[in-house]
Amino acid sequence: MLTGVCCFTLDSKWRGSLNYSVNVQKLLLVAPCSLVTEPSEVSPISAFTVESLASLMVDAYEGTVDWEPGDDESVAASEIQSTIAGSYGSFLEEASGVLTDEQGNPVSALFTAVNQGRPTILFVYTAKQHSGIGLASRLIRNATFQIGRMGFTEISLFVSAQNPAKRLYEKLGFTER
């Protein structure tokens, strides 16, 4: 199963929410919503097909620490459908979003939900050919702003300890809990 940045198995309060077969240490990172004072321009998740977002997810995760043998577009589509259906908490369309290339194709996506009262970035991923140019940062800043507008004071995510993206999250104000 694709793991994204989330894994709610770090303590007993989260145990059972999501189950992953890969044995990768996950870290809880949290950032205050007050760090972001304006939204970014993003497209809603609902403007794209599950298939296009699943294809993007596979492109982004394949070959990374969060990739598992057997992962493919059908697994990614199932994860996306489960996320939107609320399987991992109440999906937040307004704090989720997609960035596109000049042709309107999705190149970066972020999904958020509230799980047990905690607004959480479940997945954030960018096509390999578009990585390193700030797309994930824009999506994270937008999610942080939108979560703050909803009255929450902080946003969280889970990241594999070995994931190089951890440095990006820390640069954006996330700290380990």
Secondary structure, DSSP 8 states (H G I E B T S, - for coil): ---TT----SSTTTTTSS--SS---EEEEEEEGGG--S----B-GGGS-HHHHHHHHHHHHTTSTT--TT--HHHHHHHHHHHHHTTTSEE-GGG-EEEE-TTS-EEEEEEEEEETTEEEEEEEEE-GGGTTSSHHHHHHHHHHHHHHHTT-SEEEEEEETT-THHHHHHHTT-EE-
